[in-house]
Amino acid sequence: MKLVAASCSKLQSIPSQTVWSEIESERPDALLLLGDNIYLDHDHHDDPERLAGELRALYRRQLEEPHFASLLASLRKRKALVAAIYDDHDFLGNNRYGGDVPPALREAARQELVAAFAPARTGADVYRVHHLGPVDLVLADTRFYRREPARSAHDRDAVLGAQQWQWLEQVVRQSAAPYLVLASSTTLHAFGDESWEQYPVAFTRLRQLLAAHPAALVLSGDVHRNAAYDDSGTIEIVTSGVARRGLVFGGERRNYGVLSFGTEAVRVQLRSLKAYWRFDFAIPRKPWAMP
Ligand SMILES: [Fe+2]
């Protein structure tokens, strides 16, 4: 089973996104868009209709980008999975949290993700598990219920909210698949102020939960770079910046991750225009640890 993951696509700075054709040539079984799939022009929306209007226009432009459109068409033709979650820039704007705004505003943002990608859902929620051969792919919604760290540092339900936590615990404990991949828009580890580490009680709960599965890893995006960690057994693969430019020199990133799940190991290839963000390694199932 081959999964390609990508995040952070800013059409405003890279209008022609050839990277999606590279991804198409991989012929993945699943494409996972980890959030910041579009970038709002305004971070301070307080009117649900205006927010929805801006998101809709941006999604339309992204869906019409020829390389992206061709990739989605080929995936759908082959009945491959297209899975998408949002992060801040395709939800309410930079570093904003759904749990701290009026319900109508966050609901408007969620509806636009649903309209753009028609994802399979859990009730009204966009969190979901997909069973893909040897992999249980678990999509988390880390934005809708999140509150700012100062309000939830000691909350064991932080980031996901009580109901999603309950659901996630059930999914992980019941998973009989050889591998479990948890898709989280934001990183586990400290890159800036959006990581799970900012929520220490919830972070510990997540690490303990994932440790209950023999081969679980977290896939995350958000931070415009590729990276890989094995922090006391919690493996995290970060891939971000599929269509972004660097802040200092303005170079393109074209970062994405290709994960191939085999019987004995998962091969991880992190691709990039930048040599120092390319990685190619395998994580064996036994012992489940980074090489
Ligand atoms: Fe983000």
Residues whose N, C-alpha, C, O or C-beta is under 5 A from the ligand:
A	BS01	LIG	D36 D87 D88 H89 D222
